[in-house]
Amino acid sequence: MQINQQKTVQVDVTELHLHIKVWDGFTADLKDAQGADAGGYTDYVPDFFPGKHYGDYLILNIDLETGQIKNWKKPVAADIEKMIEASDDD
């Protein structure tokens, strides 16, 4: 005879993968070292963001132990400049 029974099993979970659809409503604000506004951006997800986002998705892999974004690669100044210029074009 087979019966249904629930069992609790411990699982070692290490990452949270976020796939957030933002359409063309992505917004980012840049702050200087004193916390003052230094620029901003509103448009599609910038190209330097991680994952195959096609401009519409924010894809972040979060380490649950540290809270750090694991798939983030440090942008270069040209990436930030290009992002701001693209927002200014709108």
PDB file of N, CA, C and O in Angstrom:
ATOM      1  N   MET A   1       0.842  -1.163   0.000  1.00  0.00           N
ATOM      2  CA  MET A   1       0.000   0.000   0.000  1.00  0.00           C
ATOM      3  C   MET A   1       0.897   1.240   0.000  1.00  0.00           C
ATOM      4  O   MET A   1       1.878   1.288   0.742  1.00  0.00           O
ATOM      5  N   GLN A   2       0.578   2.226  -0.810  1.00  0.00           N
ATOM      6  CA  GLN A   2       1.314   3.489  -0.839  1.00  0.00           C
ATOM      7  C   GLN A   2       0.463   4.581  -0.211  1.00  0.00           C
ATOM      8  O   GLN A   2      -0.727   4.714  -0.495  1.00  0.00           O
ATOM      9  N   ILE A   3       1.102   5.349   0.640  1.00  0.00           N
ATOM     10  CA  ILE A   3       0.417   6.481   1.261  1.00  0.00           C
ATOM     11  C   ILE A   3       1.251   7.746   1.031  1.00  0.00           C
ATOM     12  O   ILE A   3       2.447   7.672   0.751  1.00  0.00           O
ATOM     13  N   ASN A   4       0.612   8.882   1.153  1.00  0.00           N
ATOM     14  CA  ASN A   4       1.313  10.154   1.064  1.00  0.00           C
ATOM     15  C   ASN A   4       1.721  10.587   2.456  1.00  0.00           C
ATOM     16  O   ASN A   4       0.930  10.535   3.397  1.00  0.00           O
ATOM     17  N   GLN A   5       2.971  11.017   2.573  1.00  0.00           N
ATOM     18  CA  GLN A   5       3.470  11.479   3.856  1.00  0.00           C
ATOM     19  C   GLN A   5       4.475  12.599   3.602  1.00  0.00           C
ATOM     20  O   GLN A   5       5.318  12.489   2.712  1.00  0.00           O
ATOM     21  N   GLN A   6       4.387  13.656   4.370  1.00  0.00           N
ATOM     22  CA  GLN A   6       5.330  14.756   4.240  1.00  0.00           C
ATOM     23  C   GLN A   6       6.472  14.574   5.217  1.00  0.00           C
ATOM     24  O   GLN A   6       6.275  14.193   6.371  1.00  0.00           O
ATOM     25  N   LYS A   7       7.683  14.857   4.725  1.00  0.00           N
ATOM     26  CA  LYS A   7       8.867  14.803   5.573  1.00  0.00           C
ATOM     27  C   LYS A   7       9.633  16.107   5.412  1.00  0.00           C
ATOM     28  O   LYS A   7       9.702  16.656   4.313  1.00  0.00           O
ATOM     29  N   THR A   8      10.209  16.606   6.502  1.00  0.00           N
ATOM     30  CA  THR A   8      11.051  17.787   6.458  1.00  0.00           C
ATOM     31  C   THR A   8      12.490  17.339   6.249  1.00  0.00           C
ATOM     32  O   THR A   8      13.007  16.482   6.965  1.00  0.00           O
ATOM     33  N   VAL A   9      13.122  17.943   5.245  1.00  0.00           N
ATOM     34  CA  VAL A   9      14.497  17.603   4.917  1.00  0.00           C
ATOM     35  C   VAL A   9      15.313  18.881   4.903  1.00  0.00           C
ATOM     36  O   VAL A   9      14.888  19.876   4.315  1.00  0.00           O
ATOM     37  N   GLN A  10      16.483  18.875   5.541  1.00  0.00           N
ATOM     38  CA  GLN A  10      17.339  20.051   5.525  1.00  0.00           C
ATOM     39  C   GLN A  10      18.046  20.139   4.178  1.00  0.00           C
ATOM     40  O   GLN A  10      18.542  19.144   3.649  1.00  0.00           O
ATOM     41  N   VAL A  11      18.079  21.345   3.645  1.00  0.00           N
ATOM     42  CA  VAL A  11      18.746  21.600   2.376  1.00  0.00           C
ATOM     43  C   VAL A  11      19.711  22.759   2.586  1.00  0.00           C
ATOM     44  O   VAL A  11      19.351  23.776   3.180  1.00  0.00           O
ATOM     45  N   ASP A  12      20.927  22.604   2.102  1.00  0.00           N
ATOM     46  CA  ASP A  12      21.921  23.664   2.220  1.00  0.00           C
ATOM     47  C   ASP A  12      21.747  24.631   1.056  1.00  0.00           C
ATOM     48  O   ASP A  12      22.287  24.412  -0.028  1.00  0.00           O
ATOM     49  N   VAL A  13      20.991  25.704   1.286  1.00  0.00           N
ATOM     50  CA  VAL A  13      20.711  26.702   0.252  1.00  0.00           C
ATOM     51  C   VAL A  13      21.758  27.806   0.369  1.00  0.00           C
ATOM     52  O   VAL A  13      21.990  28.335   1.456  1.00  0.00           O
ATOM     53  N   THR A  14      22.392  28.154  -0.761  1.00  0.00           N
ATOM     54  CA  THR A  14      23.464  29.139  -0.726  1.00  0.00           C
ATOM     55  C   THR A  14      23.200  30.399  -1.534  1.00  0.00           C
ATOM     56  O   THR A  14      23.805  31.435  -1.257  1.00  0.00           O
ATOM     57  N   GLU A  15      22.317  30.344  -2.524  1.00  0.00           N
ATOM     58  CA  GLU A  15      22.094  31.504  -3.382  1.00  0.00           C
ATOM     59  C   GLU A  15      20.613  31.729  -3.650  1.00  0.00           C
ATOM     60  O   GLU A  15      19.803  30.802  -3.671  1.00  0.00           O
ATOM     61  N   LEU A  16      20.300  32.999  -3.854  1.00  0.00           N
ATOM     62  CA  LEU A  16      18.975  33.407  -4.290  1.00  0.00           C
ATOM     63  C   LEU A  16      19.154  34.047  -5.661  1.00  0.00           C
ATOM     64  O   LEU A  16      19.856  35.050  -5.789  1.00  0.00           O
ATOM     65  N   HIS A  17      18.533  33.484  -6.674  1.00  0.00           N
ATOM     66  CA  HIS A  17      18.628  34.019  -8.034  1.00  0.00           C
ATOM     67  C   HIS A  17      17.386  34.842  -8.321  1.00  0.00           C
ATOM     68  O   HIS A  17      16.271  34.321  -8.304  1.00  0.00           O
ATOM     69  N   LEU A  18      17.578  36.133  -8.585  1.00  0.00           N
ATOM     70  CA  LEU A  18      16.482  37.042  -8.871  1.00  0.00           C
ATOM     71  C   LEU A  18      16.429  37.340 -10.362  1.00  0.00           C
ATOM     72  O   LEU A  18      17.444  37.689 -10.964  1.00  0.00           O
ATOM     73  N   HIS A  19      15.261  37.205 -10.953  1.00  0.00           N
ATOM     74  CA  HIS A  19      15.004  37.577 -12.344  1.00  0.00           C
ATOM     75  C   HIS A  19      13.794  38.508 -12.287  1.00  0.00           C
ATOM     76  O   HIS A  19      12.652  38.060 -12.190  1.00  0.00           O
ATOM     77  N   ILE A  20      14.067  39.814 -12.348  1.00  0.00           N
ATOM     78  CA  ILE A  20      13.035  40.815 -12.149  1.00  0.00           C
ATOM     79  C   ILE A  20      12.760  41.523 -13.471  1.00  0.00           C
ATOM     80  O   ILE A  20      13.667  42.109 -14.061  1.00  0.00           O
ATOM     81  N   LYS A  21      11.536  41.473 -13.930  1.00  0.00           N
ATOM     82  CA  LYS A  21      11.166  42.150 -15.176  1.00  0.00           C
ATOM     83  C   LYS A  21      10.909  43.616 -14.866  1.00  0.00           C
ATOM     84  O   LYS A  21      10.005  43.952 -14.101  1.00  0.00           O
ATOM     85  N   VAL A  22      11.721  44.492 -15.474  1.00  0.00           N
ATOM     86  CA  VAL A  22      11.572  45.920 -15.224  1.00  0.00           C
ATOM     87  C   VAL A  22      11.115  46.682 -16.465  1.00  0.00           C
ATOM     88  O   VAL A  22      10.918  47.895 -16.396  1.00  0.00           O
ATOM     89  N   TRP A  23      10.946  46.014 -17.571  1.00  0.00           N
ATOM     90  CA  TRP A  23      10.564  46.628 -18.841  1.00  0.00           C
ATOM     91  C   TRP A  23      11.517  47.770 -19.126  1.00  0.00           C
ATOM     92  O   TRP A  23      12.726  47.621 -18.945  1.00  0.00           O
ATOM     93  N   ASP A  24      11.005  48.896 -19.564  1.00  0.00           N
ATOM     94  CA  ASP A  24      11.893  50.032 -19.801  1.00  0.00           C
ATOM     95  C   ASP A  24      11.763  51.054 -18.673  1.00  0.00           C
ATOM     96  O   ASP A  24      11.922  52.256 -18.883  1.00  0.00           O
ATOM     97  N   GLY A  25      11.474  50.556 -17.489  1.00  0.00           N
ATOM     98  CA  GLY A  25      11.325  51.421 -16.325  1.00  0.00           C
ATOM     99  C   GLY A  25      12.463  51.302 -15.344  1.00  0.00           C
ATOM    100  O   GLY A  25      12.283  51.603 -14.165  1.00  0.00           O
ATOM    101  N   PHE A  26      13.643  50.868 -15.791  1.00  0.00           N
ATOM    102  CA  PHE A  26      14.806  50.743 -14.909  1.00  0.00           C
ATOM    103  C   PHE A  26      15.296  52.143 -14.535  1.00  0.00           C
ATOM    104  O   PHE A  26      15.425  53.007 -15.402  1.00  0.00           O
ATOM    105  N   THR A  27      15.566  52.365 -13.267  1.00  0.00           N
ATOM    106  CA  THR A  27      16.071  53.651 -12.799  1.00  0.00           C
ATOM    107  C   THR A  27      17.257  53.430 -11.886  1.00  0.00           C
ATOM    108  O   THR A  27      17.236  52.548 -11.029  1.00  0.00           O
ATOM    109  N   ALA A  28      18.300  54.238 -12.072  1.00  0.00           N
ATOM    110  CA  ALA A  28      19.479  54.181 -11.207  1.00  0.00           C
ATOM    111  C   ALA A  28      19.910  55.608 -10.897  1.00  0.00           C
ATOM    112  O   ALA A  28      19.895  56.470 -11.776  1.00  0.00           O
ATOM    113  N   ASP A  29      20.287  55.856  -9.667  1.00  0.00           N
ATOM    114  CA  ASP A  29      20.813  57.154  -9.260  1.00  0.00           C
ATOM    115  C   ASP A  29      22.264  56.973  -8.848  1.00  0.00           C
ATOM    116  O   ASP A  29      22.606  56.015  -8.156  1.00  0.00           O
ATOM    117  N   LEU A  30      23.109  57.892  -9.273  1.00  0.00           N
ATOM    118  CA  LEU A  30      24.518  57.881  -8.898  1.00  0.00           C
ATOM    119  C   LEU A  30      24.737  58.888  -7.783  1.00  0.00           C
ATOM    120  O   LEU A  30      24.223  60.005  -7.838  1.00  0.00           O
ATOM    121  N   LYS A  31      25.499  58.496  -6.772  1.00  0.00           N
ATOM    122  CA  LYS A  31      25.800  59.365  -5.633  1.00  0.00           C
ATOM    123  C   LYS A  31      27.309  59.551  -5.542  1.00  0.00           C
ATOM    124  O   LYS A  31      28.074  58.637  -5.851  1.00  0.00           O
ATOM    125  N   ASP A  32      27.733  60.745  -5.113  1.00  0.00           N
ATOM    126  CA  ASP A  32      29.159  60.968  -4.913  1.00  0.00           C
ATOM    127  C   ASP A  32      29.555  60.494  -3.514  1.00  0.00           C
ATOM    128  O   ASP A  32      28.729  59.949  -2.782  1.00  0.00           O
ATOM    129  N   ALA A  33      30.814  60.702  -3.149  1.00  0.00           N
ATOM    130  CA  ALA A  33      31.328  60.212  -1.864  1.00  0.00           C
ATOM    131  C   ALA A  33      30.622  60.830  -0.667  1.00  0.00           C
ATOM    132  O   ALA A  33      30.627  60.253   0.421  1.00  0.00           O
ATOM    133  N   GLN A  34      30.011  62.007  -0.857  1.00  0.00           N
ATOM    134  CA  GLN A  34      29.295  62.657   0.241  1.00  0.00           C
ATOM    135  C   GLN A  34      27.804  62.328   0.228  1.00  0.00           C
ATOM    136  O   GLN A  34      27.057  62.808   1.081  1.00  0.00           O
ATOM    137  N   GLY A  35      27.369  61.518  -0.729  1.00  0.00           N
ATOM    138  CA  GLY A  35      25.974  61.123  -0.802  1.00  0.00           C
ATOM    139  C   GLY A  35      25.104  62.049  -1.634  1.00  0.00           C
ATOM    140  O   GLY A  35      23.885  61.880  -1.681  1.00  0.00           O
ATOM    141  N   ALA A  36      25.718  63.025  -2.290  1.00  0.00           N
ATOM    142  CA  ALA A  36      24.955  63.961  -3.130  1.00  0.00           C
ATOM    143  C   ALA A  36      24.710  63.339  -4.509  1.00  0.00           C
ATOM    144  O   ALA A  36      25.471  62.487  -4.969  1.00  0.00           O
ATOM    145  N   ASP A  37      23.647  63.780  -5.144  1.00  0.00           N
ATOM    146  CA  ASP A  37      23.334  63.291  -6.483  1.00  0.00           C
ATOM    147  C   ASP A  37      24.458  63.638  -7.454  1.00  0.00           C
ATOM    148  O   ASP A  37      24.953  64.765  -7.468  1.00  0.00           O
ATOM    149  N   ALA A  38      24.855  62.660  -8.264  1.00  0.00           N
ATOM    150  CA  ALA A  38      25.922  62.864  -9.242  1.00  0.00           C
ATOM    151  C   ALA A  38      25.467  62.469 -10.640  1.00  0.00           C
ATOM    152  O   ALA A  38      26.269  62.459 -11.574  1.00  0.00           O
ATOM    153  N   GLY A  39      24.211  62.150 -10.787  1.00  0.00           N
ATOM    154  CA  GLY A  39      23.680  61.762 -12.090  1.00  0.00           C
ATOM    155  C   GLY A  39      22.639  60.682 -11.917  1.00  0.00           C
ATOM    156  O   GLY A  39      22.420  60.168 -10.820  1.00  0.00           O
ATOM    157  N   GLY A  40      22.010  60.353 -13.007  1.00  0.00           N
ATOM    158  CA  GLY A  40      20.985  59.325 -12.935  1.00  0.00           C
ATOM    159  C   GLY A  40      20.691  58.736 -14.291  1.00  0.00           C
ATOM    160  O   GLY A  40      21.216  59.178 -15.313  1.00  0.00           O
ATOM    161  N   TYR A  41      19.848  57.738 -14.281  1.00  0.00           N
ATOM    162  CA  TYR A  41      19.540  57.006 -15.504  1.00  0.00           C
ATOM    163  C   TYR A  41      18.151  56.409 -15.372  1.00  0.00           C
ATOM    164  O   TYR A  41      17.813  55.825 -14.342  1.00  0.00           O
ATOM    165  N   THR A  42      17.344  56.556 -16.419  1.00  0.00           N
ATOM    166  CA  THR A  42      16.044  55.904 -16.497  1.00  0.00           C
ATOM    167  C   THR A  42      15.863  55.427 -17.926  1.00  0.00           C
ATOM    168  O   THR A  42      15.787  56.239 -18.847  1.00  0.00           O
ATOM    169  N   ASP A  43      15.795  54.127 -18.117  1.00  0.00           N
ATOM    170  CA  ASP A  43      15.629  53.549 -19.452  1.00  0.00           C
ATOM    171  C   ASP A  43      15.656  52.030 -19.298  1.00  0.00           C
ATOM    172  O   ASP A  43      15.173  51.494 -18.300  1.00  0.00           O
ATOM    173  N   TYR A  44      16.212  51.352 -20.272  1.00  0.00           N
ATOM    174  CA  TYR A  44      16.365  49.900 -20.209  1.00  0.00           C
ATOM    175  C   TYR A  44      17.512  49.534 -19.269  1.00  0.00           C
ATOM    176  O   TYR A  44      18.334  50.386 -18.930  1.00  0.00           O
ATOM    177  N   VAL A  45      17.567  48.272 -18.848  1.00  0.00           N
ATOM    178  CA  VAL A  45      18.673  47.800 -18.019  1.00  0.00           C
ATOM    179  C   VAL A  45      19.971  47.970 -18.823  1.00  0.00           C
ATOM    180  O   VAL A  45      20.057  47.478 -19.948  1.00  0.00           O
ATOM    181  N   PRO A  46      20.980  48.654 -18.269  1.00  0.00           N
ATOM    182  CA  PRO A  46      22.222  48.900 -19.004  1.00  0.00           C
ATOM    183  C   PRO A  46      22.938  47.605 -19.399  1.00  0.00           C
ATOM    184  O   PRO A  46      22.816  46.576 -18.734  1.00  0.00           O
ATOM    185  N   ASP A  47      23.684  47.690 -20.494  1.00  0.00           N
ATOM    186  CA  ASP A  47      24.368  46.519 -21.038  1.00  0.00           C
ATOM    187  C   ASP A  47      25.359  45.875 -20.070  1.00  0.00           C
ATOM    188  O   ASP A  47      25.555  44.661 -20.121  1.00  0.00           O
ATOM    189  N   PHE A  48      25.989  46.656 -19.190  1.00  0.00           N
ATOM    190  CA  PHE A  48      27.010  46.086 -18.318  1.00  0.00           C
ATOM    191  C   PHE A  48      26.435  45.308 -17.134  1.00  0.00           C
ATOM    192  O   PHE A  48      27.192  44.702 -16.375  1.00  0.00           O
ATOM    193  N   PHE A  49      25.126  45.314 -16.967  1.00  0.00           N
ATOM    194  CA  PHE A  49      24.521  44.531 -15.888  1.00  0.00           C
ATOM    195  C   PHE A  49      24.606  43.044 -16.219  1.00  0.00           C
ATOM    196  O   PHE A  49      24.629  42.680 -17.395  1.00  0.00           O
ATOM    197  N   PRO A  50      24.653  42.175 -15.207  1.00  0.00           N
ATOM    198  CA  PRO A  50      24.869  40.749 -15.456  1.00  0.00           C
ATOM    199  C   PRO A  50      23.676  40.037 -16.092  1.00  0.00           C
ATOM    200  O   PRO A  50      22.527  40.462 -15.968  1.00  0.00           O
ATOM    201  N   GLY A  51      23.991  38.951 -16.769  1.00  0.00           N
ATOM    202  CA  GLY A  51      22.973  38.069 -17.337  1.00  0.00           C
ATOM    203  C   GLY A  51      22.523  38.491 -18.717  1.00  0.00           C
ATOM    204  O   GLY A  51      22.835  39.584 -19.190  1.00  0.00           O
ATOM    205  N   LYS A  52      21.785  37.604 -19.349  1.00  0.00           N
ATOM    206  CA  LYS A  52      21.187  37.895 -20.647  1.00  0.00           C
ATOM    207  C   LYS A  52      19.849  38.563 -20.384  1.00  0.00           C
ATOM    208  O   LYS A  52      18.799  37.921 -20.423  1.00  0.00           O
ATOM    209  N   HIS A  53      19.901  39.848 -20.120  1.00  0.00           N
ATOM    210  CA  HIS A  53      18.715  40.572 -19.645  1.00  0.00           C
ATOM    211  C   HIS A  53      17.899  41.224 -20.754  1.00  0.00           C
ATOM    212  O   HIS A  53      16.765  41.645 -20.523  1.00  0.00           O
ATOM    213  N   TYR A  54      18.461  41.312 -21.946  1.00  0.00           N
ATOM    214  CA  TYR A  54      17.749  41.900 -23.098  1.00  0.00           C
ATOM    215  C   TYR A  54      17.191  43.289 -22.788  1.00  0.00           C
ATOM    216  O   TYR A  54      16.238  43.734 -23.427  1.00  0.00           O
ATOM    217  N   GLY A  55      17.780  43.967 -21.814  1.00  0.00           N
ATOM    218  CA  GLY A  55      17.335  45.311 -21.460  1.00  0.00           C
ATOM    219  C   GLY A  55      16.093  45.366 -20.593  1.00  0.00           C
ATOM    220  O   GLY A  55      15.708  46.437 -20.125  1.00  0.00           O
ATOM    221  N   ASP A  56      15.460  44.217 -20.374  1.00  0.00           N
ATOM    222  CA  ASP A  56      14.190  44.194 -19.639  1.00  0.00           C
ATOM    223  C   ASP A  56      14.244  43.500 -18.279  1.00  0.00           C
ATOM    224  O   ASP A  56      13.290  43.598 -17.507  1.00  0.00           O
ATOM    225  N   TYR A  57      15.332  42.804 -17.970  1.00  0.00           N
ATOM    226  CA  TYR A  57      15.383  42.017 -16.739  1.00  0.00           C
ATOM    227  C   TYR A  57      16.572  42.426 -15.886  1.00  0.00           C
ATOM    228  O   TYR A  57      17.654  42.707 -16.400  1.00  0.00           O
ATOM    229  N   LEU A  58      16.362  42.456 -14.608  1.00  0.00           N
ATOM    230  CA  LEU A  58      17.435  42.627 -13.644  1.00  0.00           C
ATOM    231  C   LEU A  58      17.726  41.234 -13.108  1.00  0.00           C
ATOM    232  O   LEU A  58      16.886  40.642 -12.431  1.00  0.00           O
ATOM    233  N   ILE A  59      18.911  40.706 -13.405  1.00  0.00           N
ATOM    234  CA  ILE A  59      19.258  39.334 -13.036  1.00  0.00           C
ATOM    235  C   ILE A  59      20.417  39.383 -12.042  1.00  0.00           C
ATOM    236  O   ILE A  59      21.543  39.724 -12.406  1.00  0.00           O
ATOM    237  N   LEU A  60      20.135  39.044 -10.801  1.00  0.00           N
ATOM    238  CA  LEU A  60      21.137  39.100  -9.746  1.00  0.00           C
ATOM    239  C   LEU A  60      21.155  37.781  -8.971  1.00  0.00           C
ATOM    240  O   LEU A  60      20.107  37.239  -8.619  1.00  0.00           O
ATOM    241  N   ASN A  61      22.348  37.283  -8.717  1.00  0.00           N
ATOM    242  CA  ASN A  61      22.535  36.084  -7.897  1.00  0.00           C
ATOM    243  C   ASN A  61      23.095  36.540  -6.554  1.00  0.00           C
ATOM    244  O   ASN A  61      24.212  37.053  -6.481  1.00  0.00           O
ATOM    245  N   ILE A  62      22.313  36.351  -5.494  1.00  0.00           N
ATOM    246  CA  ILE A  62      22.660  36.842  -4.161  1.00  0.00           C
ATOM    247  C   ILE A  62      23.175  35.694  -3.296  1.00  0.00           C
ATOM    248  O   ILE A  62      22.517  34.661  -3.165  1.00  0.00           O
ATOM    249  N   ASP A  63      24.358  35.882  -2.707  1.00  0.00           N
ATOM    250  CA  ASP A  63      24.901  34.922  -1.753  1.00  0.00           C
ATOM    251  C   ASP A  63      24.136  35.098  -0.448  1.00  0.00           C
ATOM    252  O   ASP A  63      24.177  36.175   0.148  1.00  0.00           O
ATOM    253  N   LEU A  64      23.441  34.064   0.005  1.00  0.00           N
ATOM    254  CA  LEU A  64      22.592  34.180   1.198  1.00  0.00           C
ATOM    255  C   LEU A  64      23.396  34.348   2.487  1.00  0.00           C
ATOM    256  O   LEU A  64      22.874  34.877   3.468  1.00  0.00           O
ATOM    257  N   GLU A  65      24.635  33.916   2.504  1.00  0.00           N
ATOM    258  CA  GLU A  65      25.474  34.048   3.695  1.00  0.00           C
ATOM    259  C   GLU A  65      25.987  35.481   3.864  1.00  0.00           C
ATOM    260  O   GLU A  65      25.979  36.025   4.969  1.00  0.00           O
ATOM    261  N   THR A  66      26.431  36.085   2.761  1.00  0.00           N
ATOM    262  CA  THR A  66      27.072  37.399   2.842  1.00  0.00           C
ATOM    263  C   THR A  66      26.170  38.545   2.377  1.00  0.00           C
ATOM    264  O   THR A  66      26.417  39.702   2.715  1.00  0.00           O
ATOM    265  N   GLY A  67      25.129  38.230   1.606  1.00  0.00           N
ATOM    266  CA  GLY A  67      24.288  39.266   1.026  1.00  0.00           C
ATOM    267  C   GLY A  67      24.911  39.920  -0.199  1.00  0.00           C
ATOM    268  O   GLY A  67      24.356  40.879  -0.735  1.00  0.00           O
ATOM    269  N   GLN A  68      26.041  39.422  -0.643  1.00  0.00           N
ATOM    270  CA  GLN A  68      26.752  39.991  -1.786  1.00  0.00           C
ATOM    271  C   GLN A  68      26.167  39.484  -3.102  1.00  0.00           C
ATOM    272  O   GLN A  68      25.675  38.359  -3.186  1.00  0.00           O
ATOM    273  N   ILE A  69      26.230  40.334  -4.123  1.00  0.00           N
ATOM    274  CA  ILE A  69      25.797  39.946  -5.464  1.00  0.00           C
ATOM    275  C   ILE A  69      26.948  39.186  -6.112  1.00  0.00           C
ATOM    276  O   ILE A  69      28.011  39.757  -6.356  1.00  0.00           O
ATOM    277  N   LYS A  70      26.743  37.905  -6.389  1.00  0.00           N
ATOM    278  CA  LYS A  70      27.824  37.055  -6.880  1.00  0.00           C
ATOM    279  C   LYS A  70      28.124  37.240  -8.361  1.00  0.00           C
ATOM    280  O   LYS A  70      29.267  37.043  -8.774  1.00  0.00           O
ATOM    281  N   ASN A  71      27.152  37.607  -9.167  1.00  0.00           N
ATOM    282  CA  ASN A  71      27.401  37.715 -10.604  1.00  0.00           C
ATOM    283  C   ASN A  71      27.677  39.154 -11.041  1.00  0.00           C
ATOM    284  O   ASN A  71      27.663  39.446 -12.236  1.00  0.00           O
ATOM    285  N   TRP A  72      27.924  40.040 -10.105  1.00  0.00           N
ATOM    286  CA  TRP A  72      28.210  41.427 -10.435  1.00  0.00           C
ATOM    287  C   TRP A  72      29.675  41.569 -10.814  1.00  0.00           C
ATOM    288  O   TRP A  72      30.558  41.082 -10.109  1.00  0.00           O
ATOM    289  N   LYS A  73      29.927  42.241 -11.935  1.00  0.00           N
ATOM    290  CA  LYS A  73      31.283  42.575 -12.344  1.00  0.00           C
ATOM    291  C   LYS A  73      31.418  44.079 -12.259  1.00  0.00           C
ATOM    292  O   LYS A  73      30.561  44.820 -12.740  1.00  0.00           O
ATOM    293  N   LYS A  74      32.500  44.526 -11.646  1.00  0.00           N
ATOM    294  CA  LYS A  74      32.715  45.949 -11.437  1.00  0.00           C
ATOM    295  C   LYS A  74      32.719  46.670 -12.785  1.00  0.00           C
ATOM    296  O   LYS A  74      33.502  46.331 -13.672  1.00  0.00           O
ATOM    297  N   PRO A  75      31.835  47.672 -12.935  1.00  0.00           N
ATOM    298  CA  PRO A  75      31.817  48.412 -14.201  1.00  0.00           C
ATOM    299  C   PRO A  75      33.026  49.339 -14.296  1.00  0.00           C
ATOM    300  O   PRO A  75      33.581  49.763 -13.282  1.00  0.00           O
ATOM    301  N   VAL A  76      33.418  49.643 -15.514  1.00  0.00           N
ATOM    302  CA  VAL A  76      34.469  50.628 -15.734  1.00  0.00           C
ATOM    303  C   VAL A  76      33.797  51.981 -15.935  1.00  0.00           C
ATOM    304  O   VAL A  76      32.589  52.056 -16.156  1.00  0.00           O
ATOM    305  N   ALA A  77      34.585  53.043 -15.856  1.00  0.00           N
ATOM    306  CA  ALA A  77      34.040  54.397 -15.986  1.00  0.00           C
ATOM    307  C   ALA A  77      33.273  54.567 -17.292  1.00  0.00           C
ATOM    308  O   ALA A  77      32.244  55.243 -17.327  1.00  0.00           O
ATOM    309  N   ALA A  78      33.769  53.958 -18.363  1.00  0.00           N
ATOM    310  CA  ALA A  78      33.096  54.079 -19.664  1.00  0.00           C
ATOM    311  C   ALA A  78      31.682  53.505 -19.623  1.00  0.00           C
ATOM    312  O   ALA A  78      30.790  54.019 -20.298  1.00  0.00           O
ATOM    313  N   ASP A  79      31.466  52.445 -18.837  1.00  0.00           N
ATOM    314  CA  ASP A  79      30.123  51.859 -18.701  1.00  0.00           C
ATOM    315  C   ASP A  79      29.158  52.864 -18.073  1.00  0.00           C
ATOM    316  O   ASP A  79      28.036  53.041 -18.546  1.00  0.00           O
ATOM    317  N   ILE A  80      29.604  53.508 -17.018  1.00  0.00           N
ATOM    318  CA  ILE A  80      28.764  54.485 -16.316  1.00  0.00           C
ATOM    319  C   ILE A  80      28.504  55.700 -17.212  1.00  0.00           C
ATOM    320  O   ILE A  80      27.383  56.203 -17.285  1.00  0.00           O
ATOM    321  N   GLU A  81      29.553  56.157 -17.887  1.00  0.00           N
ATOM    322  CA  GLU A  81      29.403  57.309 -18.781  1.00  0.00           C
ATOM    323  C   GLU A  81      28.408  56.996 -19.904  1.00  0.00           C
ATOM    324  O   GLU A  81      27.565  57.828 -20.240  1.00  0.00           O
ATOM    325  N   LYS A  82      28.508  55.806 -20.476  1.00  0.00           N
ATOM    326  CA  LYS A  82      27.599  55.392 -21.546  1.00  0.00           C
ATOM    327  C   LYS A  82      26.154  55.324 -21.034  1.00  0.00           C
ATOM    328  O   LYS A  82      25.222  55.712 -21.738  1.00  0.00           O
ATOM    329  N   MET A  83      25.979  54.830 -19.812  1.00  0.00           N
ATOM    330  CA  MET A  83      24.648  54.746 -19.210  1.00  0.00           C
ATOM    331  C   MET A  83      24.042  56.142 -19.068  1.00  0.00           C
ATOM    332  O   MET A  83      22.884  56.356 -19.426  1.00  0.00           O
ATOM    333  N   ILE A  84      24.828  57.095 -18.543  1.00  0.00           N
ATOM    334  CA  ILE A  84      24.325  58.455 -18.349  1.00  0.00           C
ATOM    335  C   ILE A  84      24.013  59.117 -19.689  1.00  0.00           C
ATOM    336  O   ILE A  84      22.991  59.789 -19.832  1.00  0.00           O
ATOM    337  N   GLU A  85      24.891  58.928 -20.667  1.00  0.00           N
ATOM    338  CA  GLU A  85      24.664  59.505 -21.993  1.00  0.00           C
ATOM    339  C   GLU A  85      23.378  58.953 -22.614  1.00  0.00           C
ATOM    340  O   GLU A  85      22.615  59.698 -23.229  1.00  0.00           O
ATOM    341  N   ALA A  86      23.140  57.655 -22.454  1.00  0.00           N
ATOM    342  CA  ALA A  86      21.928  57.038 -23.020  1.00  0.00           C
ATOM    343  C   ALA A  86      20.679  57.634 -22.365  1.00  0.00           C
ATOM    344  O   ALA A  86      19.671  57.832 -23.043  1.00  0.00           O
ATOM    345  N   SER A  87      20.724  57.917 -21.087  1.00  0.00           N
ATOM    346  CA  SER A  87      19.586  58.509 -20.399  1.00  0.00           C
ATOM    347  C   SER A  87      19.378  59.949 -20.857  1.00  0.00           C
ATOM    348  O   SER A  87      18.242  60.403 -20.988  1.00  0.00           O
ATOM    349  N   ASP A  88      20.478  60.668 -21.103  1.00  0.00           N
ATOM    350  CA  ASP A  88      20.392  62.053 -21.564  1.00  0.00           C
ATOM    351  C   ASP A  88      19.788  62.143 -22.960  1.00  0.00           C
ATOM    352  O   ASP A  88      19.174  63.152 -23.306  1.00  0.00           O
ATOM    353  N   ASP A  89      19.961  61.087 -23.772  1.00  0.00           N
ATOM    354  CA  ASP A  89      19.453  61.070 -25.140  1.00  0.00           C
ATOM    355  C   ASP A  89      17.929  60.999 -25.192  1.00  0.00           C
ATOM    356  O   ASP A  89      17.330  61.359 -26.206  1.00  0.00           O
ATOM    357  N   ASP A  90      17.293  60.538 -24.109  1.00  0.00           N
ATOM    358  CA  ASP A  90      15.834  60.363 -24.082  1.00  0.00           C
ATOM    359  C   ASP A  90      15.093  61.666 -23.927  1.00  0.00           C
ATOM    360  O   ASP A  90      13.862  61.675 -23.889  1.00  0.00           O
TER     361      ASP A  90
END
